[in-house]
Protein backbone atom coordinates (compact mmCIF):
# COMPACT_ATOMS: atom_id res chain seq x y z
CA UNK A 1 0.00 0.00 0.00
CA UNK A 2 1.10 3.57 -0.55
CA UNK A 3 3.06 4.86 2.43
CA UNK A 4 4.21 1.39 3.53
CA UNK A 5 7.85 0.99 4.52
CA UNK A 6 9.63 -1.97 2.94
CA UNK A 7 13.07 -3.49 2.57
CA UNK A 8 13.93 -4.10 -1.08
CA UNK A 9 16.65 -6.50 -2.18
CA UNK A 10 17.88 -6.02 -5.74
CA UNK A 11 20.39 -8.03 -7.77
CA UNK A 12 21.71 -5.51 -10.24
CA UNK A 13 22.70 -7.43 -13.40
CA UNK A 14 26.46 -7.15 -13.73
CA UNK A 15 26.56 -5.34 -10.37
CA UNK A 16 25.92 -5.77 -6.67
CA UNK A 17 23.24 -7.43 -4.58
CA UNK A 18 21.83 -4.63 -2.41
CA UNK A 19 19.22 -4.37 0.34
CA UNK A 20 17.79 -0.94 1.03
CA UNK A 21 14.89 0.55 2.97
CA UNK A 22 12.23 2.24 0.86
CA UNK A 23 8.76 3.78 0.97
CA UNK A 24 5.98 2.78 -1.43
CA UNK A 25 4.98 5.97 -3.24
CA UNK A 26 2.45 4.62 -5.76
CA UNK A 27 0.60 1.42 -6.61
CA UNK A 28 -0.97 0.93 -10.06
CA UNK A 29 -2.85 -2.20 -11.14
CA UNK A 30 -3.09 -2.42 -14.90
CA UNK A 31 -6.65 -3.11 -16.10
CA UNK A 32 -7.26 -6.61 -17.32
CA UNK A 33 -3.86 -7.81 -16.12
CA UNK A 34 -2.50 -9.37 -12.98
CA UNK A 35 0.47 -6.99 -13.13
CA UNK A 36 0.84 -4.40 -10.36
CA UNK A 37 3.41 -1.60 -10.65
CA UNK A 38 4.92 -0.08 -7.52
CA UNK A 39 6.74 3.24 -7.38
CA UNK A 40 9.23 3.33 -4.52
CA UNK A 41 11.57 5.86 -2.99
CA UNK A 42 14.85 4.52 -1.59
CA UNK A 43 16.27 5.75 1.74
CA UNK A 44 19.98 6.45 2.07
CA UNK A 45 21.13 4.44 -0.94
CA UNK A 46 24.86 4.54 -1.64
CA UNK A 47 25.99 6.64 -4.61
CA UNK A 48 27.66 3.63 -6.23
CA UNK A 49 24.38 1.69 -6.08
CA UNK A 50 22.46 4.65 -7.51
CA UNK A 51 24.90 4.69 -10.41
CA UNK A 52 24.44 0.96 -11.04
CA UNK A 53 20.62 1.24 -10.96
CA UNK A 54 20.65 4.23 -13.32
CA UNK A 55 22.93 2.41 -15.77
CA UNK A 56 20.65 -0.65 -15.72
CA UNK A 57 17.46 1.39 -16.21
CA UNK A 58 19.07 3.44 -18.98
CA UNK A 59 20.19 0.30 -20.83
CA UNK A 60 16.70 -1.23 -20.51
CA UNK A 61 15.05 1.99 -21.73
CA UNK A 62 17.29 2.05 -24.82
CA UNK A 63 16.47 -1.63 -25.41
CA UNK A 64 12.73 -0.92 -25.47
CA UNK A 65 13.12 2.10 -27.76
CA UNK A 66 15.03 0.08 -30.38
N, C-alpha and C positions, 0 to 999 in steps of 0.2 A: 504494500500500500504506500501511497505517497507519504513522505515524512518518516517512514521506517528507517531505522539504522541497521546496516548490514555489514558483514565482512565479506569482501569479494576476493576470490583467489583466481588469478589469471596466469595462464601459461602463454607468454608472448612468443609466437613462433620465431625461432632464431634468437630468442632473448631469454630473459629471466622468468622464473616462477615467482609471482609476487602475491602477497596478501595485504589488503588495505581496507581500512574502514571507509564506509561511504554512506550517503543518504539518498534514498529513492526520491527523485524529483518529479518523475512523471511515469504513468503507466497507461499504455495504449493497447487495447485489444483490437486486432484487425478484424473487420466484419467478415463473417463466413469462414474464418480460419481459426485454428487453435493457437496461432502465434500471438504472443504477448510481448510488446517492446517495453523495456524499462530504461528510463533516463536516470543516470546516477551521477552524483557529485562526489569525487574522492576527497578524503581528508588527509592532508599532510603527506602526499605522495612525493617520493624522491624525484629530483629533476631527471636523473638518468632513466627512471621508469617512465616518466612523462614523455621523454624523447622516444623511447622504444614504442610506446603506445601510439604516439603521433605518426611515427614512421610506418607502423603496421596499418593504421587506418588510412593513411595517405596512399599506400600501395594498393590496398583493397579498393579504394575509391577510384583510382586510375584503372584498375582491372575492370570495374563495372562500367566505366565510361567507354572503354575500348570495344 
